């Protein structure tokens, strides 16, 4: 049981004498979350060579790194069977080593109890423990400084923002040559660098993930609510708060940066609104999702995406009910439904839910990529904006190339978006008019 997540720490410590309570406070295994403790093995079943911790800002990555180094230096099982005497501490700059890894609120000096705390020697850029263990600080701005020293272990902090990441990492690998099991821990907010992607794919890398929300009890009141309100669902928020690795696929029709530039808090008054449906061929588990996207056209001919309500595993009655609900919620003019799958059944299912809802049947005569290209061109012209955040839809958009999605699945959300934008801005009926006339 990891008591740090239960909120009962004070009550628990009150059951013990002061010396025992003080000892318990330094027992990281009691308070750590599972993602803050090193996995037993790598994916290939062998002891890991790299422990990669990808986490959001404030998720507790630094604390996990400092506690890991502390346990190694003191020889604390199950982290180590004996003291690890030569350790490297590497950050982007030496200022980061000192201010975050060593002297920070969750840094190495803070996590040690009385009698075990190491001595920081700033002139020599190193920590020295009473038992003789030494942790030497290095800057990733100077890879050559790692040429010569040798270590049993290393802690690399915020690898995702190192400007000379490859050179520094390579020099370190040559120096990790002491002891029975040289190993390294990497704590970083994920960025899609070649090095991080390579480490993630390495079978000797053990991977842990942690969103900022897991550490909410240790953050300032209101912080999480405020940043989620502003950044939740955006590329920046998913990277910095959720700890996700967000990247664009080469050759995709859309990029995340371009979509962020086209985001708005709310749509202006709209002349027309449609709900587009891309029905699945089956509702069985693992089948394609039902694409459901609502969008509107303003008086100047600009398209505004209002909602992505796509979902998997829906029966025909369920997705028809969801489409009709969207139609009423946004006072849409009509539902646009692709009928390559299901034909007239699509109209009939929607009519069973609400026969008064107008349905326009559309049939695909070209491939998905060819249909999407003119829609992507409208985005490039700034004529389509997203009135909100649609992470799953935008993932498909930024992963869609002439070969389809990288996972081989059908781009159901994107299909629905393409039908909606086409109906509003590219089809014969795509002329703005005053709503209600």
C-alpha positions as a Markdown table, in Angstrom:
| # | Residue | x | y | z |
|---|---|---|---|---|
| 1 | Unk | 0.0 | 0.0 | 0.0 |
| 2 | Unk | 1.4 | 3.4 | -0.9 |
| 3 | Unk | 0.1 | 5.7 | 1.8 |
| 4 | Unk | 1.1 | 8.9 | 0.0 |
| 5 | Unk | -2.0 | 8.4 | -2.2 |
| 6 | Unk | -4.4 | 7.8 | 0.7 |
| 7 | Unk | -4.2 | 11.1 | 2.5 |
| 8 | Unk | -3.7 | 9.2 | 5.8 |
| 9 | Unk | -0.1 | 10.0 | 6.4 |
| 10 | Unk | -0.5 | 12.2 | 9.5 |
| 11 | Unk | -2.9 | 9.7 | 11.1 |
| 12 | Unk | -0.5 | 6.8 | 10.4 |
| 13 | Unk | 2.5 | 8.6 | 11.8 |
| 14 | Unk | 0.6 | 9.6 | 15.0 |
| 15 | Unk | 0.5 | 5.9 | 15.9 |
| 16 | Unk | 4.3 | 5.8 | 16.4 |
| 17 | Unk | 6.8 | 7.4 | 18.7 |
| 18 | Unk | 8.7 | 10.4 | 17.4 |
| 19 | Unk | 11.9 | 8.5 | 16.5 |
| 20 | Unk | 10.0 | 5.8 | 14.7 |
| 21 | Unk | 7.8 | 8.3 | 12.9 |
| 22 | Unk | 10.9 | 10.2 | 11.8 |
| 23 | Unk | 12.4 | 6.9 | 10.4 |
| 24 | Unk | 9.2 | 6.1 | 8.6 |
| 25 | Unk | 9.2 | 9.5 | 6.9 |
| 26 | Unk | 12.5 | 8.6 | 5.2 |
| 27 | Unk | 11.2 | 5.2 | 4.0 |
| 28 | Unk | 10.5 | 6.0 | 0.3 |
| 29 | Unk | 8.9 | 2.6 | -0.3 |
| 30 | Unk | 6.1 | 3.5 | 2.0 |
| 31 | Unk | 5.2 | 6.9 | 0.5 |
| 32 | Unk | 6.2 | 6.4 | -3.2 |
| 33 | Unk | 3.6 | 5.7 | -5.9 |
| 34 | Unk | 4.2 | 2.6 | -8.0 |
| 35 | Unk | 5.4 | 4.8 | -11.0 |
| 36 | Unk | 8.1 | 6.3 | -8.7 |
| 37 | Unk | 9.6 | 2.9 | -7.8 |
| 38 | Unk | 12.0 | 1.2 | -10.3 |
| 39 | Unk | 10.4 | -1.8 | -12.2 |
| 40 | Unk | 12.0 | -5.2 | -11.5 |
| 41 | Unk | 12.9 | -5.9 | -15.1 |
| 42 | Unk | 13.0 | -4.5 | -18.6 |
| 43 | Unk | 10.4 | -5.6 | -21.2 |
| 44 | Unk | 12.8 | -8.3 | -22.4 |
| 45 | Unk | 12.8 | -9.9 | -18.9 |
| 46 | Unk | 16.4 | -9.0 | -18.1 |
| 47 | Unk | 17.4 | -6.4 | -15.5 |
| 48 | Unk | 16.9 | -3.0 | -17.0 |
| 49 | Unk | 19.8 | -0.8 | -18.2 |
| 50 | Unk | 17.7 | 2.4 | -18.4 |
| 51 | Unk | 14.7 | 3.4 | -16.3 |
| 52 | Unk | 12.9 | 6.1 | -18.3 |
| 53 | Unk | 10.4 | 8.1 | -16.2 |
| 54 | Unk | 8.1 | 10.2 | -18.5 |
| 55 | Unk | 5.9 | 12.5 | -16.5 |
| 56 | Unk | 4.0 | 15.8 | -16.5 |
| 57 | Unk | 5.3 | 18.9 | -14.8 |
| 58 | Unk | 5.1 | 18.5 | -11.0 |
| 59 | Unk | 4.4 | 14.8 | -11.3 |
| 60 | Unk | 7.1 | 13.9 | -8.8 |
| 61 | Unk | 9.9 | 12.9 | -11.3 |
| 62 | Unk | 12.6 | 14.8 | -9.4 |
| 63 | Unk | 11.6 | 13.3 | -6.1 |
| 64 | Unk | 11.7 | 9.8 | -7.7 |
| 65 | Unk | 15.2 | 10.5 | -9.1 |
| 66 | Unk | 16.6 | 11.9 | -5.9 |
| 67 | Unk | 15.2 | 9.0 | -3.8 |
| 68 | Unk | 16.7 | 6.5 | -6.3 |
| 69 | Unk | 20.2 | 8.0 | -6.0 |
| 70 | Unk | 19.9 | 8.2 | -2.2 |
| 71 | Unk | 19.0 | 4.5 | -2.0 |
| 72 | Unk | 21.9 | 3.6 | -4.3 |
| 73 | Unk | 24.4 | 5.7 | -2.4 |
| 74 | Unk | 23.2 | 4.2 | 1.0 |
| 75 | Unk | 23.0 | 0.7 | -0.4 |
| 76 | Unk | 19.3 | 0.3 | 0.5 |
| 77 | Unk | 17.5 | -2.8 | -0.7 |
| 78 | Unk | 15.7 | -3.5 | -2.9 |
| 79 | Unk | 17.4 | -0.6 | -4.9 |
| 80 | Unk | 20.9 | -1.8 | -4.2 |
| 81 | Unk | 22.5 | -4.6 | -2.2 |
| 82 | Unk | 25.5 | -2.5 | -1.3 |
| 83 | Unk | 26.4 | 1.2 | -1.6 |
| 84 | Unk | 26.9 | 2.4 | -5.1 |
| 85 | Unk | 30.0 | 4.6 | -4.8 |
| 86 | Unk | 30.3 | 6.4 | -8.1 |
| 87 | Unk | 27.2 | 8.2 | -9.5 |
| 88 | Unk | 26.8 | 10.8 | -12.3 |
| 89 | Unk | 24.2 | 13.6 | -12.1 |
| 90 | Unk | 23.5 | 15.2 | -15.4 |
| 91 | Unk | 21.2 | 18.1 | -16.3 |
| 92 | Unk | 21.1 | 20.6 | -19.2 |
| 93 | Unk | 23.3 | 23.0 | -17.2 |
| 94 | Unk | 25.3 | 23.0 | -14.0 |
| 95 | Unk | 22.8 | 25.5 | -12.6 |
| 96 | Unk | 20.1 | 22.9 | -13.1 |
| 97 | Unk | 22.2 | 20.2 | -11.4 |
| 98 | Unk | 22.6 | 22.4 | -8.4 |
| 99 | Unk | 19.2 | 24.1 | -8.2 |
| 100 | Unk | 17.0 | 21.2 | -9.1 |
| 101 | Unk | 18.8 | 17.9 | -8.6 |
| 102 | Unk | 20.9 | 18.8 | -5.5 |
| 103 | Unk | 19.4 | 21.8 | -3.7 |
| 104 | Unk | 15.8 | 21.7 | -5.0 |
| 105 | Unk | 12.7 | 21.2 | -2.9 |
| 106 | Unk | 12.6 | 17.6 | -4.0 |
| 107 | Unk | 16.4 | 17.3 | -4.6 |
| 108 | Unk | 19.0 | 15.1 | -3.0 |
| 109 | Unk | 19.8 | 17.3 | 0.1 |
| 110 | Unk | 16.1 | 17.5 | 0.9 |
| 111 | Unk | 15.3 | 13.7 | 0.8 |
| 112 | Unk | 18.0 | 12.7 | 3.2 |
| 113 | Unk | 17.5 | 12.4 | 7.0 |
| 114 | Unk | 19.9 | 13.6 | 9.6 |
| 115 | Unk | 23.1 | 11.6 | 9.9 |
| 116 | Unk | 22.9 | 10.4 | 6.3 |
| 117 | Unk | 22.8 | 13.6 | 4.3 |
| 118 | Unk | 25.7 | 14.1 | 1.9 |
| 119 | Unk | 27.9 | 17.1 | 1.8 |
| 120 | Unk | 27.7 | 19.4 | -1.3 |
| 121 | Unk | 31.0 | 20.6 | -2.5 |
| 122 | Unk | 30.1 | 23.3 | -5.1 |
| 123 | Unk | 33.7 | 24.0 | -6.2 |
| 124 | Unk | 34.2 | 20.3 | -7.1 |
| 125 | Unk | 30.5 | 19.9 | -8.3 |
| 126 | Unk | 30.0 | 16.8 | -6.2 |
| 127 | Unk | 28.0 | 15.3 | -3.3 |
| 128 | Unk | 29.9 | 13.2 | -0.8 |
| 129 | Unk | 28.2 | 10.8 | 1.5 |
| 130 | Unk | 29.6 | 9.8 | 5.0 |
| 131 | Unk | 30.1 | 6.3 | 3.6 |
| 132 | Unk | 32.3 | 7.5 | 0.8 |
| 133 | Unk | 29.8 | 7.4 | -2.0 |
| 134 | Unk | 30.2 | 10.3 | -4.5 |
| 135 | Unk | 27.8 | 11.8 | -7.0 |
| 136 | Unk | 29.5 | 14.1 | -9.6 |
| 137 | Unk | 27.5 | 16.8 | -11.4 |
| 138 | Unk | 27.8 | 17.4 | -15.2 |
| 139 | Unk | 26.3 | 19.7 | -17.7 |
| 140 | Unk | 24.9 | 18.4 | -21.0 |
| 141 | Unk | 26.3 | 21.6 | -22.6 |
| 142 | Unk | 29.8 | 20.0 | -22.2 |
| 143 | Unk | 29.7 | 16.4 | -23.3 |
| 144 | Unk | 33.5 | 16.2 | -23.3 |
| 145 | Unk | 33.5 | 16.6 | -19.5 |
| 146 | Unk | 32.2 | 13.0 | -19.4 |
| 147 | Unk | 35.3 | 11.7 | -21.2 |
| 148 | Unk | 37.4 | 10.0 | -18.5 |
| 149 | Unk | 35.2 | 9.6 | -15.4 |
| 150 | Unk | 33.6 | 6.3 | -14.8 |
| 151 | Unk | 30.4 | 5.4 | -12.9 |
| 152 | Unk | 28.2 | 2.6 | -11.6 |
| 153 | Unk | 25.0 | 4.6 | -12.1 |
| 154 | Unk | 23.7 | 7.9 | -13.5 |
| 155 | Unk | 20.7 | 10.1 | -13.1 |
| 156 | Unk | 19.8 | 12.2 | -16.2 |
| 157 | Unk | 17.2 | 14.9 | -15.6 |
| 158 | Unk | 15.0 | 16.6 | -18.3 |
| 159 | Unk | 16.7 | 14.8 | -21.1 |
| 160 | Unk | 14.0 | 16.0 | -23.5 |
| 161 | Unk | 15.4 | 19.6 | -23.4 |
| 162 | Unk | 19.1 | 18.9 | -23.7 |
| 163 | Unk | 20.5 | 20.7 | -26.7 |
| 164 | Unk | 23.4 | 18.3 | -27.1 |
| 165 | Unk | 21.5 | 15.2 | -26.0 |
| 166 | Unk | 23.0 | 12.6 | -28.3 |
| 167 | Unk | 26.7 | 13.6 | -27.7 |
| 168 | Unk | 26.2 | 13.8 | -23.9 |
| 169 | Unk | 24.4 | 10.6 | -23.7 |
| 170 | Unk | 27.0 | 8.8 | -25.8 |
| 171 | Unk | 29.8 | 10.0 | -23.7 |
| 172 | Unk | 28.0 | 8.8 | -20.6 |
| 173 | Unk | 27.5 | 5.3 | -22.0 |
| 174 | Unk | 31.3 | 4.9 | -22.3 |
| 175 | Unk | 31.7 | 5.9 | -18.6 |
| 176 | Unk | 29.0 | 3.5 | -17.2 |
| 177 | Unk | 31.5 | 0.7 | -16.7 |
| 178 | Unk | 31.8 | 0.1 | -13.0 |
| 179 | Unk | 30.2 | -2.4 | -10.7 |
| 180 | Unk | 28.2 | -5.5 | -11.3 |
| 181 | Unk | 25.2 | -3.7 | -13.0 |
| 182 | Unk | 25.8 | -0.2 | -14.4 |
| 183 | Unk | 22.4 | 1.5 | -14.9 |
| 184 | Unk | 20.9 | 4.9 | -15.5 |
| 185 | Unk | 17.6 | 6.6 | -14.6 |
| 186 | Unk | 16.1 | 9.3 | -16.9 |
| 187 | Unk | 13.5 | 11.7 | -15.6 |
| 188 | Unk | 11.9 | 14.0 | -18.2 |
| 189 | Unk | 8.8 | 15.6 | -19.5 |
| 190 | Unk | 8.5 | 13.8 | -22.9 |
| 191 | Unk | 9.5 | 15.5 | -26.1 |
| 192 | Unk | 9.6 | 13.6 | -29.4 |
| 193 | Unk | 13.4 | 13.7 | -29.7 |
| 194 | Unk | 15.2 | 10.9 | -31.6 |
| 195 | Unk | 17.0 | 9.9 | -28.4 |
| 196 | Unk | 13.9 | 9.6 | -26.3 |
| 197 | Unk | 12.1 | 7.6 | -29.0 |
| 198 | Unk | 15.1 | 5.3 | -29.3 |
| 199 | Unk | 15.2 | 4.7 | -25.5 |
| 200 | Unk | 11.4 | 4.0 | -25.5 |
| 201 | Unk | 12.0 | 1.3 | -28.2 |
| 202 | Unk | 15.0 | -0.3 | -26.5 |
| 203 | Unk | 14.0 | -3.7 | -24.9 |
| 204 | Unk | 16.4 | -2.9 | -22.0 |
| 205 | Unk | 14.5 | 0.2 | -21.1 |
| 206 | Unk | 11.9 | 0.0 | -18.3 |
| 207 | Unk | 9.3 | 2.7 | -18.8 |
| 208 | Unk | 7.2 | 4.5 | -16.1 |
| 209 | Unk | 4.6 | 7.2 | -16.8 |
| 210 | Unk | 3.0 | 9.8 | -14.5 |
| 211 | Unk | 0.6 | 12.6 | -15.3 |
| 212 | Unk | 0.7 | 15.8 | -13.1 |
| 213 | Unk | -2.7 | 14.9 | -11.6 |
| 214 | Unk | -1.2 | 11.9 | -9.7 |
| 215 | Unk | 0.8 | 14.4 | -7.5 |
| 216 | Unk | -2.1 | 16.8 | -6.9 |
| 217 | Unk | -1.8 | 16.5 | -3.1 |
| 218 | Unk | 1.7 | 17.9 | -3.2 |
| 219 | Unk | 0.9 | 20.9 | -5.4 |
| 220 | Unk | -0.3 | 24.3 | -4.6 |
| 221 | Unk | -4.1 | 24.5 | -4.1 |
| 222 | Unk | -5.8 | 25.5 | -7.4 |
| 223 | Unk | -2.7 | 25.0 | -9.5 |
| 224 | Unk | -4.0 | 21.8 | -11.3 |
| 225 | Unk | -7.5 | 23.2 | -11.9 |
| 226 | Unk | -6.0 | 26.4 | -13.3 |
| 227 | Unk | -3.6 | 24.8 | -15.7 |
| 228 | Unk | -6.0 | 22.1 | -16.8 |
| 229 | Unk | -8.6 | 24.8 | -17.6 |
| 230 | Unk | -6.1 | 26.6 | -19.8 |
| 231 | Unk | -4.1 | 23.7 | -21.3 |
| 232 | Unk | -6.1 | 20.5 | -20.9 |
| 233 | Unk | -6.4 | 18.7 | -24.2 |
| 234 | Unk | -4.0 | 20.9 | -26.1 |
| 235 | Unk | -0.7 | 19.6 | -27.4 |
| 236 | Unk | 1.2 | 21.5 | -24.8 |
| 237 | Unk | -1.1 | 20.3 | -22.0 |
| 238 | Unk | -0.9 | 16.7 | -23.1 |
| 239 | Unk | 2.9 | 16.9 | -23.1 |
| 240 | Unk | 3.5 | 19.0 | -20.0 |
| 241 | Unk | 0.6 | 17.7 | -17.8 |
| 242 | Unk | -0.2 | 14.3 | -19.1 |
| 243 | Unk | 3.3 | 13.3 | -19.9 |
| 244 | Unk | 2.4 | 12.1 | -23.4 |
| 245 | Unk | 4.9 | 11.9 | -26.2 |
| 246 | Unk | 3.2 | 14.0 | -28.9 |
| 247 | Unk | 4.6 | 14.2 | -32.4 |
| 248 | Unk | 3.6 | 14.7 | -36.0 |
| 249 | Unk | 3.9 | 12.0 | -38.5 |
| 250 | Unk | 6.0 | 12.8 | -41.6 |
| 251 | Unk | 3.7 | 13.3 | -44.6 |
| 252 | Unk | 0.6 | 13.9 | -42.6 |
| 253 | Unk | -2.0 | 16.3 | -44.0 |
| 254 | Unk | -2.1 | 18.3 | -40.7 |
| 255 | Unk | 0.5 | 19.3 | -38.1 |
| 256 | Unk | -0.2 | 20.0 | -34.4 |
| 257 | Unk | 1.3 | 23.4 | -34.5 |
| 258 | Unk | -1.0 | 24.4 | -37.4 |
| 259 | Unk | -4.1 | 23.1 | -35.5 |
| 260 | Unk | -3.1 | 25.0 | -32.3 |
| 261 | Unk | -2.9 | 28.2 | -34.4 |
| 262 | Unk | -6.5 | 27.6 | -35.6 |
| 263 | Unk | -8.0 | 27.0 | -32.1 |
| 264 | Unk | -10.6 | 29.3 | -30.7 |
| 265 | Unk | -12.5 | 29.4 | -27.3 |
| 266 | Unk | -15.9 | 29.5 | -28.9 |
| 267 | Unk | -17.5 | 29.8 | -32.4 |
| 268 | Unk | -19.1 | 33.0 | -33.6 |
| 269 | Unk | -22.8 | 33.1 | -34.7 |
| 270 | Unk | -23.3 | 30.4 | -37.3 |
| 271 | Unk | -25.3 | 30.4 | -40.5 |
| 272 | Unk | -25.5 | 26.6 | -40.8 |
| 273 | Unk | -24.7 | 23.6 | -38.7 |
| 274 | Unk | -24.4 | 19.9 | -39.7 |
| 275 | Unk | -23.8 | 16.7 | -37.8 |
| 276 | Unk | -21.7 | 14.3 | -39.9 |
| 277 | Unk | -21.9 | 10.5 | -39.3 |
| 278 | Unk | -19.4 | 7.9 | -40.5 |
| 279 | Unk | -21.2 | 4.7 | -39.4 |
| 280 | Unk | -19.2 | 1.6 | -38.4 |
| 281 | Unk | -19.7 | -1.7 | -40.3 |
| 282 | Unk | -20.1 | -3.5 | -37.0 |
| 283 | Unk | -20.6 | -2.8 | -33.3 |
| 284 | Unk | -18.6 | -5.8 | -32.1 |
| 285 | Unk | -15.7 | -5.3 | -29.7 |
| 286 | Unk | -12.6 | -4.1 | -31.6 |
| 287 | Unk | -14.6 | -2.9 | -34.6 |
| 288 | Unk | -14.2 | 0.6 | -36.1 |
| 289 | Unk | -15.6 | 3.5 | -34.2 |
| 290 | Unk | -18.6 | 5.5 | -35.3 |
| 291 | Unk | -17.3 | 8.9 | -36.4 |
| 292 | Unk | -19.6 | 11.7 | -35.2 |
| 293 | Unk | -18.5 | 15.4 | -35.7 |
| 294 | Unk | -20.6 | 18.5 | -35.5 |
| 295 | Unk | -19.4 | 21.7 | -37.3 |
| 296 | Unk | -20.9 | 25.0 | -38.4 |
| 297 | Unk | -20.5 | 27.7 | -41.1 |
| 298 | Unk | -20.3 | 31.4 | -40.2 |
| 299 | Unk | -21.6 | 34.2 | -42.4 |
| 300 | Unk | -18.1 | 34.8 | -43.9 |
| 301 | Unk | -17.7 | 31.2 | -45.1 |
| 302 | Unk | -15.5 | 30.0 | -42.2 |
| 303 | Unk | -16.0 | 26.6 | -40.8 |
| 304 | Unk | -16.0 | 25.9 | -37.0 |
| 305 | Unk | -15.6 | 22.4 | -35.6 |
| 306 | Unk | -17.9 | 22.3 | -32.5 |
| 307 | Unk | -17.7 | 18.8 | -31.1 |
| 308 | Unk | -16.2 | 15.3 | -31.7 |
| 309 | Unk | -18.7 | 12.8 | -30.2 |
| 310 | Unk | -17.2 | 9.7 | -32.0 |
| 311 | Unk | -17.1 | 6.5 | -30.0 |
| 312 | Unk | -16.4 | 2.8 | -30.5 |
| 313 | Unk | -18.7 | -0.1 | -29.7 |
| 314 | Unk | -22.0 | 1.6 | -30.4 |
| 315 | Unk | -25.0 | -0.3 | -31.7 |
| 316 | Unk | -26.9 | 1.3 | -34.7 |
| 317 | Unk | -29.5 | 2.6 | -32.3 |
| 318 | Unk | -26.9 | 4.0 | -29.9 |
| 319 | Unk | -25.0 | 6.0 | -32.6 |
| 320 | Unk | -28.2 | 7.2 | -34.2 |
| 321 | Unk | -29.4 | 8.4 | -30.8 |
| 322 | Unk | -26.1 | 10.2 | -30.3 |
| 323 | Unk | -26.3 | 11.8 | -33.8 |
| 324 | Unk | -29.9 | 13.0 | -33.1 |
| 325 | Unk | -28.9 | 14.4 | -29.7 |
| 326 | Unk | -26.1 | 16.4 | -31.3 |
| 327 | Unk | -28.5 | 17.6 | -34.0 |
| 328 | Unk | -30.9 | 19.0 | -31.3 |
| 329 | Unk | -28.1 | 20.3 | -29.0 |
| 330 | Unk | -26.6 | 22.5 | -31.8 |
| 331 | Unk | -29.9 | 23.2 | -33.6 |
| 332 | Unk | -28.3 | 21.7 | -36.7 |
| 333 | Unk | -29.8 | 22.0 | -40.2 |
| 334 | Unk | -29.3 | 18.3 | -41.0 |
| 335 | Unk | -27.4 | 15.1 | -40.4 |
| 336 | Unk | -24.9 | 14.1 | -43.1 |
| 337 | Unk | -24.4 | 10.4 | -43.2 |
| 338 | Unk | -22.0 | 8.2 | -45.3 |
| 339 | Unk | -23.9 | 5.3 | -46.7 |
| 340 | Unk | -21.1 | 3.2 | -48.2 |
| 341 | Unk | -21.7 | 1.0 | -45.1 |
| 342 | Unk | -25.4 | 0.2 | -44.6 |
| 343 | Unk | -27.1 | 2.1 | -47.4 |
| 344 | Unk | -30.7 | 3.1 | -46.6 |
| 345 | Unk | -30.4 | 1.4 | -43.2 |
| 346 | Unk | -28.6 | 4.5 | -42.0 |
| 347 | Unk | -31.5 | 6.8 | -42.8 |
| 348 | Unk | -33.9 | 4.2 | -41.3 |
| 349 | Unk | -32.1 | 3.9 | -38.0 |
| 350 | Unk | -31.9 | 7.7 | -37.6 |
| 351 | Unk | -35.6 | 8.0 | -38.5 |
| 352 | Unk | -36.5 | 5.4 | -35.8 |
| 353 | Unk | -35.0 | 7.8 | -33.2 |
| 354 | Unk | -36.5 | 11.0 | -34.6 |
| 355 | Unk | -38.2 | 11.0 | -38.0 |
| 356 | Unk | -38.2 | 14.8 | -38.1 |
| 357 | Unk | -34.4 | 15.0 | -38.4 |
| 358 | Unk | -33.3 | 15.8 | -42.0 |
| 359 | Unk | -30.8 | 13.3 | -43.3 |
| 360 | Unk | -28.5 | 13.9 | -46.3 |
| 361 | Unk | -27.0 | 10.7 | -47.6 |
| 362 | Unk | -23.5 | 10.9 | -49.1 |
| 363 | Unk | -21.5 | 8.2 | -50.8 |
| 364 | Unk | -17.7 | 8.0 | -51.1 |
| 365 | Unk | -16.5 | 7.7 | -54.7 |
| 366 | Unk | -12.9 | 8.6 | -54.0 |
| 367 | Unk | -10.3 | 7.3 | -51.4 |
| 368 | Unk | -10.1 | 8.7 | -47.9 |
| 369 | Unk | -6.9 | 10.7 | -48.7 |
| 370 | Unk | -8.3 | 12.3 | -51.8 |
| 371 | Unk | -11.4 | 13.3 | -49.9 |
| 372 | Unk | -9.3 | 14.8 | -47.1 |
| 373 | Unk | -6.9 | 16.8 | -49.2 |
| 374 | Unk | -9.3 | 19.7 | -50.1 |
| 375 | Unk | -10.4 | 19.9 | -46.5 |
| 376 | Unk | -6.7 | 20.1 | -45.4 |
| 377 | Unk | -6.3 | 22.9 | -48.0 |
| 378 | Unk | -9.1 | 24.9 | -46.2 |
| 379 | Unk | -7.2 | 24.5 | -42.9 |
| 380 | Unk | -4.1 | 25.8 | -44.6 |
| 381 | Unk | -6.1 | 28.9 | -45.8 |
| 382 | Unk | -7.3 | 29.5 | -42.2 |
| 383 | Unk | -10.9 | 28.8 | -43.2 |
| 384 | Unk | -11.5 | 26.0 | -40.6 |
| 385 | Unk | -11.1 | 26.5 | -36.9 |
| 386 | Unk | -11.5 | 24.3 | -33.8 |
| 387 | Unk | -13.9 | 25.7 | -31.2 |
| 388 | Unk | -12.4 | 23.7 | -28.4 |
| 389 | Unk | -10.0 | 20.8 | -27.9 |
| 390 | Unk | -10.5 | 17.5 | -29.6 |
| 391 | Unk | -7.4 | 15.3 | -28.8 |
| 392 | Unk | -8.5 | 12.0 | -30.3 |
| 393 | Unk | -9.7 | 13.7 | -33.6 |
| 394 | Unk | -6.5 | 15.8 | -33.8 |
| 395 | Unk | -4.4 | 12.7 | -33.2 |
| 396 | Unk | -5.9 | 11.1 | -36.3 |
| 397 | Unk | -5.5 | 14.3 | -38.3 |
| 398 | Unk | -1.8 | 14.5 | -37.5 |
| 399 | Unk | -1.2 | 10.8 | -38.2 |
| 400 | Unk | -3.0 | 10.6 | -41.5 |
| 401 | Unk | -0.9 | 10.1 | -44.6 |
| 402 | Unk | -1.5 | 8.5 | -48.0 |
| 403 | Unk | -0.8 | 5.2 | -46.3 |
| 404 | Unk | -3.6 | 5.8 | -43.8 |
| 405 | Unk | -3.1 | 5.9 | -40.0 |
| 406 | Unk | 0.1 | 4.4 | -38.6 |
| 407 | Unk | -1.9 | 1.9 | -36.5 |
| 408 | Unk | -3.6 | 0.6 | -39.7 |
| 409 | Unk | -7.1 | 1.4 | -38.3 |
| 410 | Unk | -9.8 | 3.3 | -40.1 |
| 411 | Unk | -9.7 | 7.1 | -39.5 |
| 412 | Unk | -13.4 | 7.3 | -38.4 |
| 413 | Unk | -13.2 | 10.6 | -36.6 |
| 414 | Unk | -11.4 | 12.2 | -39.5 |
| 415 | Unk | -13.9 | 10.7 | -42.0 |
| 416 | Unk | -16.7 | 12.4 | -40.1 |
| 417 | Unk | -14.8 | 15.7 | -40.0 |
| 418 | Unk | -14.2 | 15.5 | -43.8 |
| 419 | Unk | -17.9 | 14.9 | -44.5 |
| 420 | Unk | -18.9 | 17.8 | -42.2 |
| 421 | Unk | -16.5 | 20.3 | -43.7 |
| 422 | Unk | -17.2 | 19.2 | -47.2 |
| 423 | Unk | -21.0 | 19.6 | -46.7 |
| 424 | Unk | -20.5 | 23.1 | -45.3 |
| 425 | Unk | -17.7 | 24.6 | -47.5 |
| 426 | Unk | -17.1 | 22.4 | -50.5 |
| 427 | Unk | -20.4 | 20.8 | -51.6 |
| 428 | Unk | -23.1 | 22.3 | -53.8 |
| 429 | Unk | -25.1 | 23.3 | -50.7 |
| 430 | Unk | -22.2 | 25.0 | -49.1 |
| 431 | Unk | -23.4 | 28.6 | -49.5 |
| 432 | Unk | -23.9 | 30.6 | -46.3 |
| 433 | Unk | -27.5 | 31.7 | -45.6 |
| 434 | Unk | -29.3 | 33.3 | -42.7 |
| 435 | Unk | -30.4 | 30.5 | -40.3 |
| 436 | Unk | -34.2 | 29.9 | -40.2 |
| 437 | Unk | -34.8 | 31.2 | -43.7 |
